[in-house]
Amino acid sequence: MIIGAVLGAGIALLVAPQAGWETRRSITRRARSIRDSDGSWTKLGRELKRAARAKRKSLEAEAKRNEIEAKRAASGQPIS
C-alpha cells in the first residue's frame, strides 16, 4: 500500500503542471524524506532477508532428507 502511494505521488509529480526544475526539486525532497524516515524500509528489508534465509535452510534440509531417502530406496534399505 505504501509502495502504491509512493508510485502515485511520483506519477502525480511527473504530470503536474510545473517547470521541470520544480518537479525535480520536489522529487528530491520527497525521496530524502522517505530515506530519512523511521527506517521502515530497512526493517522490511531485514525481515525479508531473514525470512528468505529461513526458507532456504528449510528447503536445504528437506532436499537432504529426500536425497537420503532416495539413496536408501535405491540400495534396498527400509525407509523410516
C-alpha positions as CSV (number, residue, x, y, z in Angstrom):
1,M,0.0,0.0,0.0
2,I,2.9,2.3,0.8
3,I,4.6,1.5,-2.4
4,G,1.4,2.3,-4.3
5,A,1.2,5.7,-2.5
6,V,4.8,6.5,-3.4
7,L,4.3,5.5,-7.0
8,G,1.1,7.5,-7.2
9,A,2.8,10.6,-5.8
10,G,5.7,10.1,-8.2
11,I,3.4,9.9,-11.2
12,A,1.4,12.9,-10.0
13,L,4.6,14.9,-9.8
14,L,5.6,14.0,-13.3
15,V,2.3,15.1,-14.8
16,A,1.9,18.1,-12.6
17,P,1.8,21.5,-14.5
18,Q,5.1,22.9,-13.2
19,A,8.6,23.5,-14.5
20,G,11.0,20.6,-14.8
21,W,13.4,22.0,-12.2
22,E,10.5,22.4,-9.7
23,T,9.4,18.8,-10.3
24,R,13.0,17.5,-9.8
25,R,13.4,19.5,-6.6
26,S,10.0,18.2,-5.3
27,I,11.0,14.6,-6.2
28,T,14.4,15.0,-4.5
29,R,12.8,16.4,-1.3
30,R,10.3,13.5,-1.2
31,A,13.0,10.9,-1.8
32,R,15.1,12.4,1.0
33,S,12.1,12.4,3.4
34,I,11.4,8.8,2.6
35,R,15.1,7.8,3.0
36,D,15.3,9.8,6.3
37,S,12.1,8.4,7.7
38,D,12.0,5.9,10.6
39,G,13.8,3.2,8.7
40,S,10.7,1.1,8.0
41,W,12.1,0.2,4.5
42,T,15.3,-1.0,6.2
43,K,13.4,-3.0,8.7
44,L,11.3,-4.6,6.0
45,G,14.4,-5.5,4.0
46,R,15.9,-7.2,7.1
47,E,12.7,-9.1,7.8
48,L,12.5,-10.3,4.2
49,K,16.2,-11.3,4.2
50,R,15.7,-13.2,7.5
51,A,12.6,-15.0,6.1
52,A,14.4,-15.9,2.9
53,R,17.3,-17.3,4.8
54,A,15.0,-19.4,7.0
55,K,13.1,-20.7,3.9
56,R,16.4,-21.6,2.2
57,K,17.6,-23.6,5.2
58,S,14.2,-25.4,5.4
59,L,14.4,-26.3,1.7
60,E,18.0,-27.4,2.0
61,A,17.1,-29.7,5.0
62,E,14.2,-31.2,3.0
63,A,16.3,-31.8,0.0
64,K,18.9,-33.5,2.1
65,R,16.2,-35.8,3.7
66,N,14.9,-36.6,0.2
67,E,18.4,-37.4,-1.0
68,I,19.0,-39.8,1.9
69,E,15.6,-41.5,1.4
70,A,16.3,-41.9,-2.4
71,K,19.7,-43.5,-1.7
72,R,18.1,-45.8,0.9
73,A,15.4,-46.8,-1.5
74,A,17.9,-47.4,-4.3
75,S,20.0,-49.7,-2.0
76,G,17.0,-51.6,-0.7
77,Q,17.2,-50.3,2.9
78,P,13.9,-49.6,4.6
79,I,12.7,-46.0,4.6
80,S,11.9,-44.8,8.1
